[in-house]
Amino acid sequence: MKQLSSFLLLFFFVSVSAQTSMFIGAIDNDWNNGNNWNTGLVPTGSINVLIQEGKNAVATSPVVCNSIALNSGSTLTIATNLNCNTHIMVPEGAILIWTGGQISAQTITNEGQMNLEPYGTKQLINGSQLDNAGTMLITTDWAFDITDGVVNNLTGGVINLAFAQANIIGTGSGSHVLNNYGTIIKSASTSYSPITVELHNTGTIQVEAGTLQLNNPQIELINSTINVSEGANMEWFNTVTLIGNTGGNLNGQINWSGTVNVPSEASLDFDGGGTFNWGNGTLTGGGILNNLGTLSLTAAYYGVKTITGGTTLRNHNQMPVSTDWSLTIADGILDNLSSGVIDFSFPHTIMQDNSTGSHLVQNAGIIRKSASTGVLAIQAKLMNTGTLEANSGVFSIDNSLSQFNGGIYNVGPDGLLDLNQTVTLSGTLTGTLNSHIRWWGNLSVPATATLDFDGSSSLHWYSGELIGGGQLINNGLLTQTAGATKKINASTTLLNNDTFALTSDSGFTIENGSIVNSEEGTIDMTIGMQILAGAGSSSIINHGTFTKSASTGTGSVSPLVENHGTIETWAGTFQFYNLHNETDGTVTGTSHVDFPNPTSLVNHGTFAPGGNPGSMSGSGSFSMEADARLLVELYGLTSGTQYDVFNFWNNASLDGSVVVDLHFSPVIGDSFTVMTTNVITNCSLEPTTSAVYNGMEYTFSVGCVDDNKVILTLTSIQLGTAENAFAAGLKIAPNPASGTTILRNDTGKTLSLIEVSDLSGRKVRNINPSGNLEEFIDLTGLSAGTYFLKASSDNGTATKKIIVK
């Protein structure tokens, strides 16, 4: 009654200047029968029409009037053209049935029921405004055509597309506007229903069955609620402008296949078990689109997806990608936040075009290639602080402006992570590598970056340069492998704290840079190859182990090698063009070492031929400075098998001393040829050397014989000092050992300290004695080689050798 009263008051106001005619239906339902009107005349353009309660007026021929008001309980059926000068009012409880034709009025207000039924197109014309606060039920596939007008679906209003292919269209050159503050429902049929008018939605759109398509370049979704039932679909087929939050309950599908325009900041925030699919089209507008739910990039509509116009797609949650149609960043940003996951289950390319603007992927979350043997290529600039995962196939970084600022990098057994272009590194890069990261392009380190990977595989250096002028720290396994030439350049340093494996003869150059191998580091050359020195300063500074562990070929090293650790030659030839063996440096092994030029070797350190024991050969030019040492192990009288020998094929200049590590009891007169040469050009070795074994001190003469041999001859045996007797009471078994060994203390003295050092004198273990007869010595984590155990007590110190297998 409230709505009816307002209608009647308005009707009365209008009636001041126009007559009123009431449809009483005295004869039948025909509008065009004058006997059905209380005036006996069919209304004309100046007449206000009132439909009496309980009556049903049916207009089948063109109708004109000044206004129409329905009483509650009345019905008006329009099957023709209707032209009202002012208003059409449908109150609660009244029904307007529109089966076809054109309607023109200043305003049409529906608070009751407005049914659009077969058979014919319905056109709203002449700038008419339809305000719906009730229900508009469309039960026909004949179009509702907003030819020239505005439809306002008010709060509480419902427009229900309740028939197969029910649609709202706009034809002609007039205004075609649908403003929805209430609810638009597609409630029935599996068919397809388009809305092709300009839609401004701040209300609810509900797709319960079939497909509802939004297809107009001026569609706006403003803080909208969209609900899609299971089995139902919505299509964004043209341009959709998003403002504020768009979300709802999504159990079916929304398919984006046109343009999404985001002029400021907007969000997609759907829950439910359905999917929001970006099939093709463009994201533009210059603003930020936040994905708070799941946004799926699919092959629907088979097209490229593009971000342009300086726009940002910011992913807070899930972005699964199941298509090889690319995502092109023409001018914009794909921003994957720490909570975001972008999961590629299909070969894909994130491209940048050649236009100006931003072409950026920012990842603080997870970008994962989870399936398929194909290639995921990121050709846009990638700024990564998050996680990259290559679980299957190839994950390829293809933009030279990409940066890894820390982050986690995981590669599964069936995956590969390819660095095909220059990548700039900073911070600490971690992760688990059960297959390779493949370094093909350049790695640039302007300051400091750390590689700290675990797993069964490693970073494989196939080609490219290490540049940037900073320091790359390797805390895991780094493998130089087959491919093109590798180079360290631009005053850059590789600091190796673990293992740098050289496994390829494809060429490796230090152009203007250095390798620093720390005390914990191992550089392992497993193949005949060359390390070349390019222009500028080039050096390898070794504090750890630099070894040639395999291959019968020649491993040739041209840059300056400054050795403070251990150089080991176990296979083939280890060749040095510029070796400075410092006082804390040791060269050892059982294969061949070569110094091609007279200036190739500056030797202040230790040469320890053999391997418990054995022989080492050499060639080129050999020298020992006054502080240099030749360390030999004596286990018996047979050269090469029971005691160490250094067979140098060319000339040698010998200063310094010979150090004996004695492991048996020789007799006076026993001799040992510990070095052979072509010619000894200078022999200034210390004339004697001593060693202690089983509490006895053995003194050997040191002589250069026939200008080509260094021979030790035992000249005296005497009881050792108290310190030597103390040493005789200490026994190590097993020796050689791995893992642990036992120091047995039969001296009767209490040990105060036990220290284990390597050949360079670097302490690798400090042990506080337990005071027991047997002390357990932990060798876990020590590289294979020779070490010295120093035991201390109030009676002095004693040093024992330990061989770690």
Secondary structure by P-SEA (a helix, b strand, c coil): caaaaaaaaaaaaaaccbbbbbbcccccccccccccccccccccccbbbbbcccbbbbbcccccccbbbbcccbbbbbccbbbbccbbbbcccbbbbbcbbbbbccbbbbccbbbbcccbbbbbccbbbbbbcbbbbbccccccccccbbbbbccccccccccccccccccccccbbbbbcbbbbbccccbbbbbcccccccbbbbbcccbbbbcccccccccbbbbbccccccccccbbbbccbbbccccbbbbbccbbbbccbbbbcccccccccccbbbbbccbbbbbccccccccccbbbbbbcccccccccbbbbbccccccccccccccccccbbbbbccbbbbccccccccbbbbbccccccccccccccccccccccbbbbccccccccccccccccbbbbbbcccbbbbcccbbbbccbbbbbbcccccccbbbbbccbbbbbbbccccccccbbbbcccbbbbbccbbbbccccbbbbccbbbbbbccccccccccbbbbccbbbbbcccccccccccccccccccbbbbbcccccccccccccccccccccccbbbbbcccbbbbccccccccbbbbbcbbbbbcccccccccbbbbcccccbbbbbcccccccccccbbbbbccccccccbbbbbbcbbbbbcbbbbbbccccccccccccccccccccccccccbbbbbcccbbbbbbbbbccccbbbbbbcccccccaaaaaaaaccccccccccbbbbbbcccccccbbbbbccccccccccccccccbbbbbcccccbbbbbbbbbcccbbbbbbbbcc
